[in-house]
């Protein structure tokens, strides 16, 4: 019986199996993201959404002794519309947001990860959607993407 146990252990070690969490980063500080657009206060909202998503994945956020810092920047915010009312209410349009992120080691200053993503969503007034609702949807998608960028590399 012990030979089988040893054999199974060797197979598990040989195939690269390891015990641990999905996320390589266990704790991170997340300062309020930068905002290079003319739309103010969105950086605060997006930072809060990202923080909630990271915490939901078991990552400790904004603790005193974090090893990493997640820096973000809303690089672009656009809302082209195909149809608007006389009072500038969007009937059919799109919200487009580009987010740049960097994961920096606080001790060494080394950039561990740098990436950007552009997310879009449609605004359809006939469905009762507003730019605010669609922006929240895009922020949620971007926050989920940021959380996946902190996963361990397999």
N, C-alpha and C positions, 0 to 999 in steps of 0.2 A: 504494500500500500504506500509506503514512503517513497518508493521509486516513482510511482505515478505522480505523487505530489511534487517531487523534485522536477520531474519532466514537465508538468504543467507550469511550474514557476519559471523554468527556463524558456518555455515557449512564450509565456506572457512577457518576459523581459526582452526576449529576442524580437518580438513584433513591435516594440516601441511603446507598449502600453505603460501609462503612468497614472498614479493616483493623484488627484488634485482637482481644483476647480477649472472651469472653462476660461476664466479670466486671469490673464497673466498679471495685470495690475490689480492690486488689492486695495490700494488707497490712492487718492488723487485730490489735489486742490484744483478748484475750478473758479478762477476769477471771472468777473463779468466779462463776457465776450466783447470784442471791439466791434464797431459798426461803421463801415465805410460808406454807408448810404445816407440819404437825407431823411430816412424814416427813423425817428428817435424812439427810444424805449423798447424797441423790438429786441435789442441785445439782452436786456434784462429778462424778458419773457422767454427767449430761447435758452438762455443760461439756466433758468429755473427748470425748464422742461428736460434739458440734458441732465441736470443734476438728479432729477427724479428718476429718470431712466437708469442712470448709473447705480443709484441706491437700490432700485428694484432688482438689479443684477447682483447685489451683495457687495458692491464696491463702496468703501467708506469714502465719503466726500467731505472735503474741507476740514480734515482733522489737522491738528498741530504738526504732527511729525510725518506728513506724507512725503513719499519719495519722488512722486511725479507731479507735474503741473500740466493741466490741459488748457491750452490757449486756443481760443476760437475767434473768428472774424466773420461777420456777415459781409461778404464781399460785394454782393449785388442783390437788389430787390427790385423786381420789375412786375408790373401788372398790366400787360397789354390787354386791351379789350376790343372785342369785335363789335359789340352793340352796347350803347349807353342810353339812358333816358335823358331828357332835357335837364334834369337836376344832377347829372353826372353819376347816377346810380348804375353800376355795371349789371347788365342783363346777361351777357355772355362774355367771359373773359378768362384769364389765366393769372395765377400767381406763380412767379418764378423766383426762387431764392438760392443763392450760391453761398455755401459755407466752407471756409478754410479752417482746418484744425491742425494743431501740433501738440505732440506729447513730449514734454521736456523733462529730463532727469534733473531734479532740483540741485543735487549735489555736484554733478559734473557739468551741467549745462548742455549736455548732449541732446540732440533732437532724436528721439526714439522712433517717432512716426510723424509723418507730415502728409496730409491728403486734403482733397477738396471734393465737394459733391454739389451738384445742382439738382434741385428737386422742384417739380411743378405739380400744380393741381388746377382743375377747371372750376370756374365760378359760373354757376347756372342759376340765375335769379328765379327762374320758374320753379326750381326745386326748393326755393327758400334759402338758398346759400348766399352768404355775404362774403366779402373779402376777409373779414375777421375770422369767420369759421374755417375758411379754406386755408388761411395763414396758419391757424392752429394745427390743421391736418399736416401741412408741410413741415412745421416745426417738430411735430411728433415723429414723422418719418426720418427727418434729419437726426433727431436725438437717438432713435433706434440704430441708425447707421453709425453714429459716433460710438455707441456702446459696443457694436460689433467690431469696431477698429481696435478695441482694447482686449479682444479675446486672444488667448494663447495661439501661437502658430503651431499647426499640427504638422 
